[in-house]
Amino acid sequence: MVMPTDGSTKCSLPFKASEKNWAKIQLMSAGSDLLGKFSNLQHLVFARMLLLKLKDLYATETFELRSVSWWIVRVLLIHQRVLHERSSSLFDMLQVFMAEALDHFGALEKVESYWDDKLLEGEVSSITSTIHLEAFVLQYIYGRVDPCRLQLESAKAASKLELSVSGAFGFRTIHQVEPKAQMVLVANTSSSNGDVRLASEKADVGSYYEAWGGEAPEVYMTPKLVNDEGETGKDSVTLKSVEQAMVLAQCLLIEKGSRNDEMQRWDMAPYIEAIDSQKSTYFTLRCLCDLLRVRWESTRSRTKGRALEMMDKLVEAINKSEPGVSERIPLCFAVHLPTIPALRKCSLGDVTVNDSCYEKALEVSNDKSVRAKRALARSAYNRGDFEKSQMLWEAAMALNSLYPDGWFALGAAALKARDVQKAIDAFTFAVQLDPDNGEAWNNIACLHMIKKKSRESFVAFKEALKFKRDSWQMWENFSHVAMDVGNIDQTFEAIQQILRMSKNKRIDVVLLDRIMTELENRNSACKSPSSSVESVETEPCAATPAETQRHLELLGKIIQQIVRTESTSEIWGLYARWSRIKGDLMVCSEALLKQVRSYQGSEVWKDQERFKLFSRASLELCRVYMEISVSTGSRRELSSAEMHLKNTIKQATVSFSESEELKELESCLEEGLVSNSSRILLVGLLPWRVSMVMAESLQEQPEVMQRKQETSFDWVNVNLRNQGLLIQQGTTQRLESYCHVLCDLPCSPTCEGKDALVFSWDEEAVSQSPPPTPHYFLQLLLEQPV
C-alpha cells in the first residue's frame, strides 16, 4: 500500500484472473468496496487464512505462539485500510485479537519474560511502545479518540517519554527583522538529562529541498530560533524512531480531537517541525510528517503552493522502487499513513444512473453488495419513495454499521417517512461515529424539539453550534429551547448572536415577551416573598434577586439596541414593561405613548384585532398617567389620560359599541374621575391637635367642621391608592409628625422624594377587615394627638 507500483515488484506467483477476482470478493465481503486499485490482494487473503488457521492450530497445542495474535491484527488492519469504508465485522475481530496481543506484550515485564535474554538493550521498551502505537492506529482508524489517547499515554510511559510545548523567540521567514514568539516542542526522554528542546537554532531547510530538487523557500520549514549565549550551537536532540512515531501520533490526536480550524493547525505545528528537525528518520515516518505538513500548509496562503508541490513529490516518491522494502517496513504498522489510492483518489461518480444495474449487482453478490443497496436507497430517496429508501438504508447499515454518512442518510429518509424515533436513532449513530457532524447534531436537536424534550434538545443544540455558529436559524431554535429549560443566560447569548448576524433585523418578539413575563414574575416574587409565583411557560427557576437584576439589565440592553433601529408597537410595549419594572414611570409612559401611536390610524376603527391591541395599550398608558399624577401631585398627566380616554371612547362607540374593550375604557375613565374627586385636603396642624380638616367627600360631617380653628396652617395633600396612601406636604413642615398620627393603622411609611411619604397597607391586616376609607383615616387623625 505504501510500496512502489511500477513493474519491478510485480507478483510472480501463478494466480489466475479468476483467483484475483475471488480475492477481491473475499475482501469486500467485510461490507465495503475496495478503496481503489491494489496489486497482489491474493497475498493478503492468503496471509489472513494462514494466520487464522495457525491460531486455531496452536490453540489445541501445549506450545503457545503468542505473537500470532499480533500478526493477525496487522493483517486485519491492512484489510481495513484497502476498504473504502470502516467495517464493523473487522472491528469486532480487531478488538478481540488486539486485546490478546496487548495482554501478551502490553507491559515491559511480559515482553522481557517472553524473549528472556534474546533482546538487546532498549528493545523491551521499543516493543512495548510499538504495540501500544499499533493499538493507537487501530482506534484512530475507527474514530475512537479517548481510547487513542489512552494507548498513546501507555506507549509514552513504556519509553519514558514526556512531551510538552514551550515558547521561544525565533524567525519564521527569511525577510523577518525582529524575532517573534514561536511554539516549540520540548521532550524529556530516557536518554536526555532533563527537558530538551526539539528544535534548532538553524533553519535547516536546504537539505530537504535539495533532496526533492527544489529551491530554499522564503518561509522556513522550521523556525530559526534565537538562543541564549549558553545555548548557542546546540542542535535538537535525536529521538529514537519509536519516539518519533509517538510525536507524530500526538499530532494526529490533536487533529482528531480538536476543532478543525486555524488554531488546530498551529497546535500541530511544533510536532511537525520537531520531526523535520531530526537528522535521521525512517521513510514511513518521513512520509507521514510530510503529509501532515501538506495538510497544515495548504491552509496558508503563503505556503499553499509549496504544499501542492510537496504532495505531488510525496506520491511520486512512494511510487518509486527506491527505497526498498527493508527501508519502508520499519514502523509501517505503528503510524497511520494513507494508501496510495487514498493519496491520489479522485471521486468520478457512477457512469450511469440505472437501478437495474444495482439490482443485478445485488443478485450476483447474493444480496451482500453494500454499495448497491446504498445506490438504490439514494435513488429511492431522490424520486420521493422515502419508505423504500429507509428500508434499503437499514439493510445497508446492517451489513456495515461504521459508515456515518449512511446513518445520516437513513435519518433523513426516516424523517421524510415521518418515523421520528428512527430518525433520532440514526442521527445519534451518525454523531457517535463522527462527533464533528454539525448537521446531524442540529437534526437531533430539532427532532427532540418536535417531541417536546427540551433538555435533550438543549444539549444537542450546544454541540451543533460548535460547528455551525454562523447559522441564525440554529441560534433561533436554540434560544427557545434554552428558555424552555430555564437557562436565560444562554437565551440572551442566542438573541445577541441573532441580532449581530441579522443587523438587528431578526427580532423574536414572542421570545422577548416570554423573558419579560418571567422577569416580571420574579420581580413580583421578590417584592412578595409569601406569594409563590412561577412562570407558566418556563420551568421554575430559583434565581436570586441579584440574578434577576442582572437579567433585567441584559434584557434592557437588548431592547434598547433594538429600538435604535426598529420601531414597532411590540418593541415599544416591551420597552414600557421593562421601564415599569425598573421604576421609571416617565420613560414607561413615553414608550406606551409611542406604542399607542403606532396602532393609531384609520385601520384601527375597521380591524377589531387591531382595536383590541390599541385599547390595551391605551388602558396601560392611562393607568401609568394616573400613577404618575398620584405620585407627583401633578394634574397634567391626569388630564392627558382623561382626554385620551374620552376621544377613544367617542370613536369606539361608533364601530365597537358592544366590545369588552370599550367597557374597560369607560371603566378606566370613571375610575380616574372618582380618584380625582375623592382627594382629601388636610389643612394645618397645631402642636398636639389637628386644627382644621376639610374633605370634599366629607363636608356633610358636622363633627369635622366643628373642629375648625382660626389659625395659620399648612397645606397637605392626601391621596388614596389601591393599596396605600400618599401624603405630600406643601411646605417645609417635618414629615415625621404624620408617622405618629398613623401609628395604629395597619400600614408602614416609606420616603418617596424629599417631601413625600407613602403608607402601604398591610395585606394580611386588610384581608381581615375592609381597607381604610378616607373617613376612617380622618377620624383617626382627629382622635389622636400629633
N, C-alpha and C positions, 0 to 999 in steps of 0.2 A: 504493500500500500504506500510505503514511502521508499519503494525500490525503483530503480530505473526501469523504464518501459520500452527501451529500444531492443533491437534484435539480439543483443548479446546475452540476454537472460531468458530466452525462450525455453519453454519446458521441453525436454527430450523424451519424457515418458509417453508411452503409446496410448494416450487417451483419445478415444474417438469423439466425433462431434456430438453423437447422441449421449455419450457419457458426460460431456461438458454441460449439455442442457440438463441432464439429470442432476448434476451438482448445483446448478442454479436453482432448480426446483426445490432441492433439499434445503438450500439456504433460505429461500423465500417462504418455505413452509412455516417459518417463525412468525409470519404475519405482516411482512413488509416486502416491497420490491427492493431490488438492489439499488444502491446509490448511483451507480454508473457502470462503466465497462471495466471489468477486472480480469486479469490473467490468472491462470493456474488455480482456479477455485476448487478444482478437484483435490488439490493437496490439503486445503482447509477442511473439506468434508472428511477426507481420509484421516487427517490428524484427530479430528473430533471423535470419529468412530473408534480409532485405535486407543485413544486415551480413556474413553469411557469403558471400553472392554477391559483395558488394563486395570482400571479402577475396580471393576467387578471381580476380576481375577484375584487381585490381591486382597479383596475383602474376605475371601474364603481361605486365605493362607495365613500362617502364623507370622510370616515376614511382612512388614508394612512399609511400602514406599510412600513416604509422606509427601514428597514433592509432586506427586501425580495431581493432587487437588489444585496445586498452584498452577501447573501447566494447563489443566482443564480451564481454569479461569482465564488464562491468557488466550487460549483458542476461542473461547466463547466471546471474549471481548473483541477479538478480530472479527468474528462473525457479526457481532452487533455493529461494528464500525463500517462494514460493507453494505449494511442495510440503509434504506432511505429514512426509516423511522425507528423509534425505540420499540423493542419487542418485550411484551410483558412476560412471555414464556421464558425468554433468555434471561430476563432479570431475575425471575424466581430461581433458575438454576445457578446463576452467578452468586446470588445471596447465599445459597447452600454451600457451594464449593469454596467461596471466599471465606466464609466463617470457619470451615475446616482448615484452610491454609493459614489463616490468622491464628487459629488455635495451636497449630504446629510451629509457626515461625514468627508470631507476633510479639515475642518477648526475647530479650537478649539471652537469658539463661537457657531458653528452649533451643535457640539456634546453636548455642555453644555446646549443649549436651548432645545434639543430634549429629553434628560433624566432629565433635571432640577436638582433637589437636590438628585436624587437617586444614584448618583455616589460618590464614595469615593475619598479622596484626591489623586491626581496623575493619576486617571483613565481617565480623559479627554485627557491628553496628550498621554497616552498609547494607547487609542482607535484611536486617530487621527494618531499617528505614525504607528499603526498596519495596517490601511487601505492603507497608502502610501507604506508600505513594501509589502503588497499583490499586489499592483499595480506594484511595482518593480519586483516581481516574474513573473507576467504576461508578462511584457515587456522582461524580461530576457529569458523566455522560447521561445519567438518568435525572439530573437536575436536583439532586438532594444536597442542599447547601450545608445544613447542620452536620450530617454525617461526614461530609467533605472536611469540614473544619476539625472534627474530632480526629480523623485519620491523619491529617497534616500535623496536628499537635503531637500525635504519637510518633510520627516519623521524626520530627524535630527533637523530641525528647530522647529517642534512641541514639541520635547523633550528637546530642548535647549542643544543639544549635539554637541560638536566640537571635531573633531579628527585630529591629526597631528602626523607625525613621527619625532622622535628626535634621538639623539645618546647618547650612554653611554658605558663605559668600562665594560667588563664582560668576563666570561669564558663560553665556549660552550661545552667543553669536560672535563672529569674528569682528564685527563693527562695534560691539558694545564697549563703551568707555569706562563706565563705573560698574563695579561688581554688584550683583543683586543676590538676595537670599534664594537659595536652592534647596530642595529636599534631597537628602542623601540617605542611603540605606546603611545601617550600622549592624555589624554581626559580631556575636560572641561565640566562637567555635571552640571545640575541644583542643585545638592546636594553638589557638591565639591566646595572648596574655591580656585578657580583658576585651573591651569593645574596640572593634576595628572598623574604620570607615571603608565601605565598598565603593570607592571612587578614587580618582587620581587627580593630581594637580595638572596632569597633561590631558588635553582634549585629543585623545588618540583616535583620530578618525581616518587618517591616511591609509593605514594598513588595510582597514576594512574595504575602503573604496578601491584600493589597488587590486584587492582580491576579486572584486566584481568588474574591474576595468573602468572605473568611473573617476571623476574628479572630486576633490575635497569640497564639501558643501559649506555654505555660509552659516548655516545653523548647525552647531556641533551635535554629534551623536550623543556624547556625554558632556556635561558641563565642565569647563575648566575652572577648578576650584582655587580659591586664594587661601593658602595655608599660613599658619604662624611660622616664625623662624625655626622653632624647634621641630616642626613637622615637614619642612621643606625637603623635597627629594623622595619622600615616602610614596610608594605606589600602593595600589589597592592590594589587600591580602588575597591570596589564591585560595579559592574554595575547592573542596573535593567535588567530583562530578555529581554525587548524590546530593550534596548540599546545594549545588546549582539547580538541580531539579526541584528541590524544596522551595527555592526562591521563586522559580517560575510557577510552581504550584500555588504559592501565596498570591502571586499576581493574578492567576486565573480565578482564585477565590474572591479577590476584590472585584474582578469583572463580573462574576456570577452573583455575588451577594450584595451589590450596591446598585443604586440607580444609574442608568445609562445616560450620563451627561458629561460635560467637560471636566468637572471635578473628579469624576471616576477615572478618567484617563490620566490626569495629573497624579492621582494617588498611585496608579500603576507605574508611573514613570521611573521612580527610584529603583524598582526591582528590575525593570528592563535595562536601565543604564548600569546597574550593578553587574549584570551578566555581560554586557557589552565591554565592561572594563576588565573582564577576565582574559588572561593571555591564552589559556588553553580550555577549549570547550568541545565536547563531543558534537558530532554532526547533527544528531537529533535535537539536542539542546539548543544548538545554534539556530536551527531552522525554526523552532518554536519561539525563541526570543525574537527573531526577525519578523515572524508573523504577528506577534503581539505589538511590535513597533509599528508595523504597517497599519494595524487597526487604530493605534494611537495617532500616528502622524497623518493618516488620511483625513482626520477631522480638523486639521490645522491648515489654514490657507498657505502658510509659508513652507510647509513640508509636504503638501499633498502630492506634488509632482514626484518628489523623492520616494514617497510611499508606493506610488504606482510602479515606478521603476524597480523598486525592491521586490514587489510582488511578482513581477514578470521574471526577474532573475532568480527568485526563490523557487518557483515552479520549474524553471529551466534547470537549476542545479539539482533538484530532486530527480528529474527525468534522466540526467546523465548517468553513465555507467560508473563514474568515479565520484566519490569514494565507494569502495566496495562494501560488501555485506559486513565484514569484520569491523568496519568503522561506523556502520549505520546501526548495528544491532544493539550496542550498549545503551541501556536505559530507555529503549524504544517503548517498552510497556509502562514505564513509570511517568511518562509525560503524555499529554493529550494533543498529539499533532494530527490534524485532519488528513484524510486520504487524498490522493492526487485528484480523483474526480470531484471531491468536495472543494478543493482549492480552485479548480477551473470550471466548476459547474455553471451551466447557463440554462435557465428554465425556458424551454421552447414551446411547451404546451402540447396538447394532443393534436394530431394532424386532422382528424375528423371528429365530429360530434354525432356519433351514431350509437344508440343504445344497444342495437343488435350485436355490435362488436363486443361490448362489455358483457352482454348476456352469454355470448359464445365463450368468452373467457371464463365465466363462472362455470359453465358446463364442462370445459376442458379441465379446470382446476378442481373439479368435484366440489364446487361451491366454497372454495377456500381462497379465492383471489380478493384480497382486501382492496386493492386498487380498483377493481371492477365494481365492488359494492359501493365504494366512495363515489366513483364517477356516476353510477346510476342514482345514488342519493342526491348528488348535486343536480343532476338532470331533472329529477322529480321535483326538487325544490324550485328550480327555475321555471318550470311550467305550472307551478301552483299546487302540485299534489303533495301537500305538506305531511299528510298522514303516512303516505308511502315513503317519503323522504325520511321521516322519523324512524320508520321500521327498518329501512336499509342502513341508516346510520347506526342504529342499535346493533344490527348484525355485524357491521364492520368493526365497531368498537369491541364487540365480544371476541373478535379474532385478535385484535391488537389494541389494548386499552391505553397504551402510553403514547397517545397522539393528541396533544392539546387542541389543535385546530379541529380535529374530528369531534371532540366533546363540545367545542363552541358551536360547530355546525349542527350537532344534534340538539343543542339547547335552542338554537334559532328555529329549527324545524318544529320542535315541540311547542315552542311559544306560538308559532303561527297556527299550529294544530290545537291551541288552547289547552294544552296539557301543562299547566303552570308548575306543578310539583316536579314533573320530569325535566322541565326546562331548568329549574333551580338546581336539581341534582347534576345535570350535565354541565352547567356553567361552573358549579362548585368543583367538579373533577378537572375542568379546564384550568382554574386558578391554582389547584393543587399541583398540577404539572408545570404550569407557567404562572408564577405569582406576579409577574410584571404585566399581565394582560388586563389593562385598564378597562377595556370594553366589557370583558367578562365580569369584572367586579361591578361595573355600573349596571349590567343586566341583572345580576343577583340582587343588588340594592333595589332596583325598580320593581322586581318581582315580589320582594318582601314588602315593598310599599303597597302593592296591589293586595297582598294578603293581610295588610294591617299589622305587620310585625315590625314595629318601628325600631326596636333596639337592634335587631339583626340587620335591618336596612341601614341604620346609622353606621355600624361597623363596616359594612361593605362599601358604603359611600366614602368613608375615610380612606380605605385602601384604593378605591378608584381614583380619588383626587390626587393621589401621589403621582399618577401618571397622566392625568387629564386635567391639569389645573387651569387650562385656558377655555374650558367648556362652561359657559354661563348656564346652560341648561342643567348641567350636573350640579353646579353650585346652587341653583334654584331648588332642585329637588332635595338636596342636602339640607338647605335652610329649613324646609318644612319638617323633615324628619328630625333634625336637631331640636326644633321646637316641640315636636311630639314627645321626645324623651326628656324634655325639660332642660336641655343644655343651651341656655340663652347666649352664652359666650360664643359658642360655635355658630349659632344663628346669626349673631352680629357679624362675625367674620365672613360668613357666606354672603350676607347682604352687602357688605362693603366690597367684596370681590365682584359681585354682580354690577354694582354701581360703577366700579372702576372700569370694567370691561365694556359696559354699555354707555359710558359717559353720562351717567345719571338718567338714562332714558328708560331703563328696565326697572320699574318700581312695582313691587308686590304689595299693594295696599292691604290685601286680606291678611298677609303675614304680619305686617306692621300693626294692624288692628289687634291681632291676637297677642302680640307682645305688649301693646298698650293696655289691653284688658288685664293681662297677667300682672303687670306692674301696678295698675290701679287697685287690683285685689290685694296685692302685697302691701301697698301703702295703707289701705284701709285696715288691714290686719295689724299693721304696726301701731296705728292710732287706737285700735280697739282690740287689745290683747285677748279679751274674753271671747271675742267672736271667732268662729272657725270658718275662715274664708278660703276656699280652694277654687282654683281655676277650673272652669267647665271643660275647656278644650285641651288643656295640658295636664300632665301628671303633676301631683302636688310637689312643690319644690320648697324644701326647707331652707330658704335664703335668709341670710341675716340682714338687718337694716342697712348695714354698710354695703352689702352686695346689691341690695335693691337700689340704693342711691347711685352706685357705680353704673348699674344697668340703665338707670334713668338718664344719667349723663351721656352714656353711649347712644341711647335712643335719640336724645336731643340733638347730638351732633349729626346723626344720620338725617333726621328730619330737617334740620337747618341747612344741611348740604343739599337736600332735595329742593327745598323751597327757593333756593337761589337760582335754580334753572327751570324747575317745573312748578306751575301754579294751578293746581287742580283743587276742586272742592274737597275731595277726600283727604288730601295732604293738609289743607288748612284746618280741617276738622281734627286731624291727629295733632297738629301743632297746638291747637287750642286746648285739647285734653292734656297734652304734656305740660303746657304753661299753667294749667289749673292745678296739676299735681305739684308743680314747683311753687305754687302760691302767688304767681304773678298774674293777677286778675286783669290788669290793664292790657298786657300782651295777649292774654286769653281773649279778651273782648275784641281786640283788633283782628286776631286770626278768625274769630267767629264772624265778624262783620265781612271779612273777605270771602268766607265760605258762603254766607248768605247772598252776597253779590254775585258769586259765581253761579248760583242757582237761578238768579233773577232773569227775567226776560219774558217775552210773550208766551214761550212754550210752557212756562211753569203753570199757567192757568188753563192749559189744554191737556197736559200729561199728568195724570193723577199720581204716578210713581214719583215723578219729579217734584210735585207739590208736597208729597209726604216728606221727602228729603229737605225741601225748603222750609217746611213748617217745623221740623225737628231742630234744624239749625237756628231758626228764629226763636223758638222757645228757649233754647240753651243760651242764646245771646241775651235775651231779655232777662233771664234769671241771673246771668252774670252781671248785667247792668244794675239790677236791684241789689245784688250783694255788694257791688262797689258803692252804691248810694248809701246802703246801711252802714258800711264800714267807714266811709269818709264824711257822711252827712251832706253830701252834695246832691242837689236835685237835678243836675244836668243829665246824668245817665238815666235817672228815673223817668225824666221827661222824654228822652230818646226812646226808651223802651215802650212807653205808653203810646208815643206817636207811631212807632213801627207796628205795634200790635193792632192799633186802630186801622191803619192803612191796609195791613194784611187781611184782617177780618172783613173789611169792607169789600175787597176784591174776591176773597174766597167765598163769601156768601153767594155770589153770582154763580160760580162754577162748581163749588163743592159744598153746598149748603148742608148736606146730611153727613158729611165726613166726620170721623172721630178727631182728626187733626184740627178742624175748625173749633170743635168743642174745647179742646185743650188750649187753643189760643185764647178763646173767650174766658176760660177759667183763669188763665195766667193774667189776663188784663184785670179781672176782678180782684185777684189776689194782690196785684200791685196797687190798686186804688185803696183797698182796705188797709194794706200796710201803711200807706201814706196818711190816711185819715185817723188811724189809731195811735199816732205818735203822742207820747205823754210829755208834757212840759213840767219839769220841776223848777220852781222859781225860788232861789235863795235858800241859804242855810245860816242859822244862828249857831252859837257855840254848842248848845245842848238840845236844841229843838228845831224842827222844820218850821220855818217862818211862813212859807206860803206854797201851796201846791195847786197847780191848775192842770186839768186834763180835759181835752176836748170831748172825750167819750164819757167823762165822769162829772160834767158840770152840774148835773141834776143832784149830785150828792151834797146835801146841806152841811153835813158834818165836816166835809172837806173845806168848803168855802168859809166856814166859821173860824177856821184856824188861821185865816189870813191876818197878817200883822203889817202895820205901816212901817216899813224899814227898808234899807237898801238890800239888794240881793244880786246874786249871780245867775246867769242862765246855764242850764244844764239840759242836754237832750238825752232822753232815754228811749231807745227803740227796741221793741221785741224782735227776736229772731226765731227761727224754727226751734232751735234747742238752746237758746241763750239770750242774753241781754247785753246791750252795748250802752255804756254811759260815756258820753263825750262832754267834756267840760268846756264852757265858753270863755272862762277867764283862767287866771293862774292859780286858783284855789287848789290846795293839795287834794289829790285823788284818793289818798289813803283813807280819808274820812268816810268815804262811801263804803269801804270794805266793812267797817264796823256796823253800818246800817244793815248789811245783808248777812250778818254773822249767823243768823238762824235759818237762812234759806238753803235749800239743797243745791248750792252752786259754788263754784270756785272762780276767783278773779284772776285774770292774766292781763298783762300790759299789751296794748296794741297801739304803738306810736307813743308820742310824748304826752299827749293829753287825753288818753282814752283807756278805758278798762273794759274787758269783755268778761261777762259772767256766763259760764256754760252750765246748764242744768245737769245734775247727776242723774243719768238714765235710770239707775236702779231705784232712786228715790221717786222719780217722776212716774215710773211704772206702777208704783203703789198708790198713787193719787194723781188727779189731773194736774197738768202743768200749771205753773203760776200764771195768773192773769194780770193785766195792768192794775185792776182794782185791788187784787190781793197784794201786789207789790207795794202800792201806795199806802194801804192800811198798815203794813209792817213799817213803812217809813215813819208814819205818824205815831206809831206806838212805841218806837224805840228811840233812845237818845242818840244824837250824832256824836 
